[in-house]
Amino acid sequence: MKRINILRNLMLGLMVAACASCSDFFEPENDATLRGKDYMGESSELYSGFLGIVTKVQAIGDKAIYLTDTRGELLEPTDNTPGELYSLYNYDDDLSGNSYADPAKYYDVIISCNDFMQKAKSYKDAHETSIDMEHYKGLISSALRIKTWVYLTLGKIYGQAAWIDDPMQSFIDFSNFEIKNLDGILDACQNLLSTGFDGVNGTYNMDWRAWLDPTGTDSEVTSVYEYWNMMVPQHFVLQAEISLWKGDYQNTVNVLLKEMNRVFALNRGSLSATKYMRAGSYGGSYGNWFTSANPESWITESVITYNYQYNQKNSLLKHFDTTGEYMLRASLAGVNRFRDPVYNPSIKADDEVTSEKRFTTFKEVVKDKEYAVQKYLGMGHKTGHTVAHDDVQIYIYHTSDLYFMLVEALNNLGKYEIADVLMNKGFAAAYGLTAKVTANSLWKNAGFTNDWGKDLTEEGSYRTYQDLGIRGVFEKQLGGREMWRAGNGKTDLEIKKHNDLEILKEALLEFPCEGKTYPIMLRIARRWNDYSMISRFVSKKYADPAKAAEVAGKIEAGAYFVPWDLSKTASSH
């Protein structure tokens, strides 16, 4: 226990020291985490060194939101918008010197991962008899998964990336490395997860809380470190997304269901919410996830956390809040989709306006004319949640991501009925409260268990809160989205494309200002080689018809990635 306390205090001290000032904390050249030959000088640094990666992840947490949603269907400039954001919004061809578009900080994370793994291996090789190999595997695997996630992010935003496997601590010239396109990045990420580093692949987990507080009684550790287990995406979700982008829909389903079934089975009959399941109070709690003091563990797969007391902050409120610099607001076209009963079916077919919980993402500034984004402010109960204290967490993956990937994969496997039910109201509501999933051959053969329904008689109980589907969690507000099934006179290709478009439309309602809608649009458009599936949504936010046509034309001509010339880019680490 003495060793644990010493290391715990060391790590807390490192966290405080690394965050002593915002400028130091976010600078790529910060030496608080990387110290050359002395980096792995003692056992404790095997663990504290990993914090260096985390600090750099915090520095990029908000970047994807500005890079994608500004070019996407939702965000538009205000009177305060700087020229760099205008350039993104306008789909300018030349973004040279644009600090928002510059990918250097993403590469800082990648190189930190490489550096950490190499130095951790050197330390392990020198201390083979004393090192805890389970901790070593957990840390290496965590670094691999962070590196994978960053490369996936680069691929989705830029369509290309310089692939770097070497540790570096000096000036980096990207022209010296192989530039991979999106397909090449996907293949490399797949290989990285499976092959790994030093015989360790991406499947091992590091349980920080168990290591620092094995008795589970240390309240300080509980309050600080229990969330460290959430900050690294798990292997299953990364593998699922890679498979979905690569068109391996069966593997996407297999990977997701294996983990979701396992987790659901752990919470049978419980009165509490079930992790990864859209059930119970899920819909009523929407928004609280983004503003509560801590991440909501039952909906969280992975999350980037911040604490302004340690100068860990992002700039979301600076950009979105009217009391900040207010550089970006929601477009009327994007806002109106939430209220349009044709686009977003209401619970009553004759409703003229759809009322729904997710609309609270927006704050009306000028009635019916201007809306600010308040997704990260004002929807929860966190006190002191101001621009000056901007430590709101940013979710990498949460329950909705799992459901949307699952529905998209099932649709493209031709399992239209299951995709329809999961999109709308869930198994029990569709088939009856006493229906068992395993009695339905369609669902059973697809890999679903009784834990997705209410009747668990094979296990001797009923589930308190069963799956309600994507829209079903808002059952008192929303009607069903039109998902086509077989036998409607349409071909498989027609059904799949129609349903993909419905999935996309729902995603625009589910993920506003999370940096996720544009990549989903891109993935579906790539599948059908129809980039009007992007332009039809994006162009509507431009009030000037000429500008709308210009942007639509650029997208359909191939300008859907952020243009950045890596051959002329350099970064320091």
SEBA-128468 format. One record per residue (C-alpha): residue number from 0; residue in one letter; chain; x, y, z. Coordinates in steps of 0.05 Angstrom, whole numbers. Layout:
BEGIN
    n  res  chain       u       v       w
  NUM    A      A       X       Y       Z
...
This chain:
BEGIN
    n  res  chain       u       v       w
    0    M      A       0       0       0
    1    K      A      59      47      14
    2    R      A      82      38     -58
    3    I      A      13      54     -84
    4    N      A       8     117     -43
    5    I      A      77     140     -65
    6    L      A      60     129    -138
    7    R      A      -9     160    -130
    8    N      A      21     223    -101
    9    L      A      74     224    -155
   10    M      A      22     220    -209
   11    L      A     -21     273    -178
   12    G      A      40     317    -173
   13    L      A      57     305    -246
   14    M      A     -13     321    -266
   15    V      A     -11     387    -228
   16    A      A      58     403    -254
   17    A      A      41     387    -326
   18    C      A     -19     433    -320
   19    A      A      16     490    -285
   20    S      A      -3     538    -341
   21    C      A     -48     533    -401
   22    S      A       6     555    -449
   23    D      A      55     502    -424
   24    F      A       2     449    -419
   25    F      A     -19     453    -491
   26    E      A      47     466    -525
   27    P      A      74     408    -566
   28    E      A     145     421    -542
   29    N      A     125     416    -469
   30    D      A     179     374    -435
   31    A      A     137     357    -374
   32    T      A     122     290    -405
   33    L      A     182     272    -448
   34    R      A     252     278    -421
   35    G      A     298     242    -470
   36    K      A     344     189    -440
   37    D      A     319     200    -370
   38    Y      A     246     189    -389
   39    M      A     242     118    -360
   40    G      A     291     127    -304
   41    E      A     250      91    -252
   42    S      A     190      46    -247
   43    S      A     140     100    -230
   44    E      A     155     135    -296
   45    L      A     129      75    -334
   46    Y      A      61      98    -309
   47    S      A      71     172    -303
   48    G      A      99     175    -373
   49    F      A      32     154    -400
   50    L      A       3     218    -373
   51    G      A      43     254    -425
   52    I      A       1     222    -479
   53    V      A     -63     241    -442
   54    T      A     -44     315    -437
   55    K      A     -34     317    -512
   56    V      A    -101     282    -524
   57    Q      A    -134     336    -482
   58    A      A    -103     388    -528
   59    I      A    -138     359    -589
   60    G      A    -205     342    -557
   61    D      A    -244     400    -588
   62    K      A    -207     404    -654
   63    A      A    -249     355    -694
   64    I      A    -312     392    -676
   65    Y      A    -288     456    -709
   66    L      A    -258     420    -768
   67    T      A    -320     379    -785
   68    D      A    -382     414    -759
   69    T      A    -360     481    -788
   70    R      A    -357     447    -857
   71    G      A    -418     405    -841
   72    E      A    -492     418    -839
   73    L      A    -497     455    -772
   74    L      A    -447     509    -754
   75    E      A    -441     578    -785
   76    P      A    -403     642    -771
   77    T      A    -424     699    -726
   78    D      A    -401     771    -727
   79    N      A    -342     749    -685
   80    T      A    -317     693    -728
   81    P      A    -243     698    -746
   82    G      A    -219     690    -817
   83    E      A    -191     620    -805
   84    L      A    -259     592    -787
   85    Y      A    -290     629    -845
   86    S      A    -241     594    -891
   87    L      A    -264     527    -866
   88    Y      A    -337     547    -871
   89    N      A    -326     572    -943
   90    Y      A    -290     508    -965
   91    D      A    -229     550    -985
   92    D      A    -179     510   -1026
   93    D      A    -118     541    -993
   94    L      A    -114     534    -917
   95    S      A     -40     546    -911
   96    G      A     -23     573    -842
   97    N      A     -93     561    -816
   98    S      A     -85     542    -742
   99    Y      A    -151     506    -740
  100    A      A    -135     464    -801
  101    D      A     -63     449    -781
  102    P      A     -59     375    -761
  103    A      A       7     382    -722
  104    K      A     -23     370    -653
  105    Y      A     -53     304    -677
  106    Y      A      17     282    -696
  107    D      A      42     305    -628
  108    V      A      -3     252    -597
  109    I      A      21     199    -647
  110    I      A      94     212    -634
  111    S      A      82     214    -559
  112    C      A      52     144    -565
  113    N      A     112     120    -606
  114    D      A     161     151    -557
  115    F      A     126     122    -497
  116    M      A     123      52    -525
  117    Q      A     196      51    -545
  118    K      A     221      77    -478
  119    A      A     173      32    -440
  120    K      A     202     -28    -478
  121    S      A     273      -5    -462
  122    Y      A     256      -1    -389
  123    K      A     221     -69    -390
  124    D      A     281    -102    -424
  125    A      A     326     -74    -370
  126    H      A     281     -96    -312
  127    E      A     251    -162    -336
  128    T      A     251    -193    -267
  129    S      A     217    -135    -231
  130    I      A     168    -105    -280
  131    D      A      94    -122    -275
  132    M      A      79    -150    -345
  133    E      A       4    -142    -339
  134    H      A      13     -68    -326
  135    Y      A      63     -64    -383
  136    K      A      15     -97    -432
  137    G      A     -42     -52    -409
  138    L      A      -1      11    -420
  139    I      A      27     -10    -487
  140    S      A     -42     -32    -511
  141    S      A     -72      34    -488
  142    A      A     -20      73    -527
  143    L      A     -34      31    -588
  144    R      A    -108      45    -584
  145    I      A     -98     120    -575
  146    K      A     -52     121    -635
  147    T      A    -104      82    -675
  148    W      A    -160     130    -655
  149    V      A    -118     191    -675
  150    Y      A    -102     161    -743
  151    L      A    -175     144    -755
  152    T      A    -191     216    -738
  153    L      A    -139     242    -786
  154    G      A    -166     197    -841
  155    K      A    -237     219    -832
  156    I      A    -219     293    -831
  157    Y      A    -162     300    -880
  158    G      A    -168     236    -922
  159    Q      A     -93     225    -914
  160    A      A     -39     220    -861
  161    A      A      35     212    -854
  162    W      A      46     144    -823
  163    I      A      98     149    -768
  164    D      A     122      91    -725
  165    D      A     187     121    -700
  166    P      A     197     158    -634
  167    M      A     222     229    -643
  168    Q      A     238     288    -599
  169    S      A     258     339    -651
  170    F      A     236     375    -713
  171    I      A     191     333    -758
  172    D      A     188     338    -833
  173    F      A     126     301    -856
  174    S      A     153     296    -927
  175    N      A     200     241    -902
  176    F      A     143     193    -887
  177    E      A      95     152    -928
  178    I      A      30     190    -940
  179    K      A     -29     141    -935
  180    N      A     -99     155    -962
  181    L      A    -160     137    -922
  182    D      A    -162      65    -945
  183    G      A     -88      58    -929
  184    I      A     -99      88    -860
  185    L      A    -155      38    -847
  186    D      A    -111     -20    -866
  187    A      A     -53       6    -824
  188    C      A     -99      17    -764
  189    Q      A    -125     -54    -771
  190    N      A     -55     -80    -772
  191    L      A     -34     -37    -713
  192    L      A     -89     -64    -669
  193    S      A     -75    -137    -687
  194    T      A       1    -137    -693
  195    G      A      15     -85    -639
  196    F      A      83     -70    -610
  197    D      A     133    -115    -575
  198    G      A      86    -175    -578
  199    V      A      29    -135    -547
  200    N      A     -33    -122    -589
  201    G      A     -91     -73    -576
  202    T      A    -134    -119    -533
  203    Y      A    -103    -109    -464
  204    N      A    -132     -60    -413
  205    M      A     -99     -20    -359
  206    D      A    -143     -14    -297
  207    W      A    -116      48    -265
  208    R      A    -164      47    -207
  209    A      A    -148     -25    -190
  210    W      A     -74     -10    -191
  211    L      A     -76      54    -150
  212    D      A    -130      33    -101
  213    P      A    -139     -42    -101
  214    T      A    -182     -40     -38
  215    G      A    -230       9     -69
  216    T      A    -232      52      -7
  217    D      A    -191     113     -27
  218    S      A    -240     168     -42
  219    E      A    -186     212     -73
  220    V      A    -168     159    -123
  221    T      A    -241     145    -136
  222    S      A    -255     217    -152
  223    V      A    -195     227    -197
  224    Y      A    -174     161    -227
  225    E      A    -237     121    -238
  226    Y      A    -246     160    -303
  227    W      A    -178     144    -328
  228    N      A    -204      76    -350
  229    M      A    -252     114    -396
  230    M      A    -201     157    -431
  231    V      A    -176     104    -478
  232    P      A    -223      75    -531
  233    Q      A    -232       1    -522
  234    H      A    -209     -48    -574
  235    F      A    -279     -70    -594
  236    V      A    -305      -1    -613
  237    L      A    -243      16    -654
  238    Q      A    -247     -51    -689
  239    A      A    -321     -41    -703
  240    E      A    -311      27    -734
  241    I      A    -252       4    -777
  242    S      A    -293     -55    -801
  243    L      A    -352     -10    -817
  244    W      A    -309      37    -859
  245    K      A    -278     -22    -895
  246    G      A    -347     -52    -911
  247    D      A    -338    -113    -867
  248    Y      A    -408    -107    -838
  249    Q      A    -411    -176    -808
  250    N      A    -349    -165    -767
  251    T      A    -377     -98    -744
  252    V      A    -440    -133    -718
  253    N      A    -400    -190    -688
  254    V      A    -352    -145    -650
  255    L      A    -406     -98    -624
  256    L      A    -454    -152    -602
  257    K      A    -400    -193    -568
  258    E      A    -385    -135    -521
  259    M      A    -455    -106    -514
  260    N      A    -484    -175    -499
  261    R      A    -430    -186    -447
  262    V      A    -442    -120    -412
  263    F      A    -518    -125    -415
  264    A      A    -514    -193    -381
  265    L      A    -478    -162    -322
  266    N      A    -538    -119    -304
  267    R      A    -598    -165    -308
  268    G      A    -656    -146    -264
  269    S      A    -621     -84    -237
  270    L      A    -659     -21    -222
  271    S      A    -601      20    -248
  272    A      A    -586      39    -320
  273    T      A    -549     -12    -362
  274    K      A    -484       9    -393
  275    Y      A    -486      16    -469
  276    M      A    -562       6    -471
  277    R      A    -612      58    -494
  278    A      A    -663      46    -441
  279    G      A    -697      74    -379
  280    S      A    -682     148    -368
  281    Y      A    -632     152    -426
  282    G      A    -675     200    -466
  283    G      A    -692     243    -406
  284    S      A    -619     249    -387
  285    Y      A    -597     274    -454
  286    G      A    -556     336    -446
  287    N      A    -537     323    -374
  288    W      A    -481     279    -400
  289    F      A    -447     339    -431
  290    T      A    -450     385    -371
  291    S      A    -450     342    -309
  292    A      A    -389     346    -263
  293    N      A    -366     277    -285
  294    P      A    -376     233    -346
  295    E      A    -438     190    -343
  296    S      A    -406     121    -336
  297    W      A    -467      83    -361
  298    I      A    -468     117    -429
  299    T      A    -393     126    -436
  300    E      A    -347      83    -478
  301    S      A    -289     133    -478
  302    V      A    -285     206    -460
  303    I      A    -234     262    -455
  304    T      A    -239     294    -386
  305    Y      A    -216     362    -363
  306    N      A    -208     398    -296
  307    Y      A    -199     473    -299
  308    Q      A    -169     472    -229
  309    Y      A    -108     440    -261
  310    N      A    -112     486    -322
  311    Q      A    -142     429    -363
  312    K      A    -190     465    -409
  313    N      A    -218     463    -479
  314    S      A    -246     521    -519
  315    L      A    -317     498    -533
  316    L      A    -352     551    -492
  317    K      A    -304     604    -518
  318    H      A    -330     588    -588
  319    F      A    -404     572    -573
  320    D      A    -427     611    -512
  321    T      A    -455     681    -521
  322    T      A    -416     704    -460
  323    G      A    -352     681    -492
  324    E      A    -324     701    -559
  325    Y      A    -384     668    -592
  326    M      A    -350     651    -657
  327    L      A    -398     598    -681
  328    R      A    -473     588    -679
  329    A      A    -523     538    -704
  330    S      A    -551     548    -774
  331    L      A    -625     557    -781
  332    A      A    -627     499    -831
  333    G      A    -595     453    -780
  334    V      A    -639     476    -723
  335    N      A    -703     471    -763
  336    R      A    -691     397    -779
  337    F      A    -705     381    -706
  338    R      A    -774     414    -709
  339    D      A    -794     390    -779
  340    P      A    -844     332    -771
  341    V      A    -828     309    -842
  342    Y      A    -753     304    -827
  343    N      A    -762     285    -754
  344    P      A    -829     249    -745
  345    S      A    -869     270    -684
  346    I      A    -907     223    -638
  347    K      A    -971     250    -668
  348    A      A    -976     246    -743
  349    D      A   -1014     312    -748
  350    D      A    -964     353    -705
  351    E      A    -942     415    -742
  352    V      A    -877     420    -701
  353    T      A    -836     364    -671
  354    S      A    -818     374    -598
  355    E      A    -758     334    -576
  356    K      A    -706     331    -521
  357    R      A    -646     338    -567
  358    F      A    -670     406    -590
  359    T      A    -645     432    -522
  360    T      A    -577     431    -555
  361    F      A    -594     501    -578
  362    K      A    -609     566    -543
  363    E      A    -653     617    -578
  364    V      A    -616     684    -583
  365    V      A    -663     720    -631
  366    K      A    -732     689    -637
  367    D      A    -736     643    -698
  368    K      A    -673     675    -727
  369    E      A    -611     659    -686
  370    Y      A    -592     600    -642
  371    A      A    -529     589    -601
  372    V      A    -502     521    -584
  373    Q      A    -512     504    -511
  374    K      A    -497     430    -514
  375    Y      A    -439     440    -467
  376    L      A    -470     493    -423
  377    G      A    -538     502    -391
  378    M      A    -569     433    -400
  379    G      A    -541     401    -337
  380    H      A    -531     418    -265
  381    K      A    -458     435    -261
  382    T      A    -443     498    -222
  383    G      A    -391     548    -245
  384    H      A    -395     521    -315
  385    T      A    -371     584    -350
  386    V      A    -324     603    -405
  387    A      A    -270     615    -352
  388    H      A    -282     546    -323
  389    D      A    -289     507    -387
  390    D      A    -273     436    -365
  391    V      A    -332     401    -399
  392    Q      A    -316     331    -420
  393    I      A    -315     311    -494
  394    Y      A    -341     242    -511
  395    I      A    -299     201    -560
  396    Y      A    -350     145    -564
  397    H      A    -415     135    -525
  398    T      A    -476      89    -529
  399    S      A    -506     125    -589
  400    D      A    -443     111    -630
  401    L      A    -450      36    -616
  402    Y      A    -524      36    -637
  403    F      A    -513      76    -700
  404    M      A    -455      32    -723
  405    L      A    -496     -30    -708
  406    V      A    -558      -6    -746
  407    E      A    -516      16    -806
  408    A      A    -481     -51    -810
  409    L      A    -545     -91    -802
  410    N      A    -578     -51    -857
  411    N      A    -521     -65    -905
  412    L      A    -524    -139    -887
  413    G      A    -597    -139    -909
  414    K      A    -624    -148    -838
  415    Y      A    -675     -94    -849
  416    E      A    -726    -114    -796
  417    I      A    -674    -112    -740
  418    A      A    -646     -46    -765
  419    D      A    -716     -17    -765
  420    V      A    -732     -40    -695
  421    L      A    -666     -15    -666
  422    M      A    -673      51    -701
  423    N      A    -743      62    -674
  424    K      A    -771      28    -611
  425    G      A    -731     -32    -590
  426    F      A    -746    -106    -586
  427    A      A    -798    -109    -529
  428    A      A    -840     -52    -556
  429    A      A    -839     -83    -625
  430    Y      A    -854    -155    -607
  431    G      A    -885    -152    -537
  432    L      A    -860    -149    -466
  433    T      A    -863    -225    -458
  434    A      A    -827    -239    -523
  435    K      A    -759    -271    -518
  436    V      A    -705    -250    -566
  437    T      A    -678    -321    -572
  438    A      A    -746    -346    -593
  439    N      A    -741    -301    -655
  440    S      A    -696    -337    -704
  441    L      A    -680    -273    -742
  442    W      A    -652    -240    -680
  443    K      A    -621    -302    -651
  444    N      A    -584    -319    -715
  445    A      A    -559    -247    -719
  446    G      A    -526    -256    -651
  447    F      A    -574    -221    -603
  448    T      A    -590    -248    -534
  449    N      A    -650    -243    -488
  450    D      A    -615    -185    -453
  451    W      A    -640    -140    -509
  452    G      A    -712    -153    -489
  453    K      A    -752    -151    -425
  454    D      A    -767    -225    -415
  455    L      A    -707    -262    -388
  456    T      A    -744    -325    -367
  457    E      A    -687    -369    -388
  458    E      A    -646    -333    -336
  459    G      A    -705    -331    -287
  460    S      A    -719    -256    -287
  461    Y      A    -745    -195    -323
  462    R      A    -702    -137    -343
  463    T      A    -724     -73    -308
  464    Y      A    -704     -28    -365
  465    Q      A    -701     -59    -434
  466    D      A    -673     -33    -499
  467    L      A    -717      21    -529
  468    G      A    -680      35    -593
  469    I      A    -650     100    -619
  470    R      A    -715     139    -624
  471    G      A    -754      98    -574
  472    V      A    -719     130    -515
  473    F      A    -756     193    -535
  474    E      A    -821     153    -539
  475    K      A    -865     209    -512
  476    Q      A    -840     257    -564
  477    L      A    -820     221    -627
  478    G      A    -853     176    -678
  479    G      A    -820     123    -720
  480    R      A    -770     138    -776
  481    E      A    -787     105    -842
  482    M      A    -739      47    -849
  483    W      A    -755       2    -908
  484    R      A    -759     -74    -902
  485    A      A    -756    -129    -953
  486    G      A    -819    -145    -992
  487    N      A    -838     -73   -1007
  488    G      A    -826     -79   -1082
  489    K      A    -758     -47   -1078
  490    T      A    -691     -78   -1095
  491    D      A    -639     -92   -1041
  492    L      A    -597     -34   -1066
  493    E      A    -656      13   -1063
  494    I      A    -674      -9    -993
  495    K      A    -603      -4    -967
  496    K      A    -591      66    -997
  497    H      A    -658      91    -971
  498    N      A    -644      65    -902
  499    D      A    -573      92    -902
  500    L      A    -602     161    -917
  501    E      A    -651     153    -859
  502    I      A    -594     133    -813
  503    L      A    -556     194    -836
  504    K      A    -615     240    -823
  505    E      A    -622     212    -753
  506    A      A    -548     221    -740
  507    L      A    -554     295    -755
  508    L      A    -603     299    -697
  509    E      A    -564     253    -650
  510    F      A    -493     281    -655
  511    P      A    -496     357    -663
  512    C      A    -429     391    -648
  513    E      A    -393     326    -630
  514    G      A    -349     323    -692
  515    K      A    -384     260    -717
  516    T      A    -438     279    -767
  517    Y      A    -392     297    -825
  518    P      A    -353     231    -821
  519    I      A    -419     192    -821
  520    M      A    -441     231    -882
  521    L      A    -375     217    -915
  522    R      A    -376     142    -900
  523    I      A    -446     133    -928
  524    A      A    -432     177    -989
  525    R      A    -369     137   -1004
  526    R      A    -409      72   -1000
  527    W      A    -457      96   -1054
  528    N      A    -408     140   -1092
  529    D      A    -460     195   -1084
  530    Y      A    -432     257   -1052
  531    S      A    -497     294   -1060
  532    M      A    -513     256    -995
  533    I      A    -467     307    -963
  534    S      A    -481     368   -1005
  535    R      A    -556     365    -999
  536    F      A    -551     377    -924
  537    V      A    -491     422    -921
  538    S      A    -511     471    -976
  539    K      A    -577     488    -943
  540    K      A    -543     528    -888
  541    Y      A    -517     580    -937
  542    A      A    -567     637    -945
  543    D      A    -535     660   -1010
  544    P      A    -559     613   -1066
  545    A      A    -494     624   -1105
  546    K      A    -452     605   -1045
  547    A      A    -496     544   -1032
  548    A      A    -486     521   -1104
  549    E      A    -411     534   -1101
  550    V      A    -402     493   -1037
  551    A      A    -447     437   -1064
  552    G      A    -406     435   -1128
  553    K      A    -340     431   -1090
  554    I      A    -365     374   -1047
  555    E      A    -391     335   -1106
  556    A      A    -326     347   -1143
  557    G      A    -286     315   -1085
  558    A      A    -272     371   -1036
  559    Y      A    -301     334    -976
  560    F      A    -235     328    -939
  561    V      A    -199     386    -905
  562    P      A    -144     405    -955
  563    W      A     -75     405    -924
  564    D      A      -8     396    -959
  565    L      A      32     350    -914
  566    S      A      93     354    -959
  567    K      A     100     427    -939
  568    T      A      85     416    -866
  569    A      A     132     410    -808
  570    S      A     121     404    -733
  571    S      A     162     403    -670
  572    H      A     151     353    -615
